[in-house]
Structure formats: structure tokens, C-alpha cells
Amino acid sequence: MEQLLPRNVVGKAVRQLRYKRGWTQEALAAKCEVAGCAISRGTLAKIEAQIRSATDIELFAIAAALEVPIPTLFPKDFARQLRNAGWNRGN
């Protein structure tokens, strides 16, 4: 039986990286807009709380705003979690 993964695995990292920079959610939202994607403060709050998943374009904008590579937003053991959940590279 396959294990279920959380729908949103990037929210914790987004929050941690934002805190590390001393930014408010409003500040990150503004930087995302400059990066090309309008994300509201409320949407960021839901992504950080892992209530809502981020879309692909939102991931690009959030990573650009935070000035980190996209993989930085994923847990370090995410590949192992995928394998344990039954995902293979060939899928």
C-alpha cells in the first residue's frame, strides 16, 4: 500500500526562509509580484501553513523572491519520501 505524502511539502521551508530574512508575508508577496507572479499575503499564509499547495509558477516566483534554488524549498529527504511512497523515477 502506498504511503500518502502531504499535499504541500514546501510550506515549512518558505516560512523558515522568510523568517530568516526578517520579512513579513506582505514583503514576500511584493517580491513575488516583482518576480512575475501576484501572490496575496493570504495565499502565502495558506502555503506556509500547508493548507494550500503552491502552483509551479508560484514555486518559481517564491524561490526567485527568496533568492534560492527551487530544490531548497523541498525537504532534504524528499526523494527518499517519494521512494517510500511508491514513486519511482520511471513513473
PyMOL commands that set and color helices and strands:
alter all, ss='L'
color gray80, all
select helices_A, chain A and resi 11-21+25-34+41-48+56-66+70-73+78-84
alter helices_A, ss='H'
color red, helices_A
deselect
rebuild
show_as cartoon
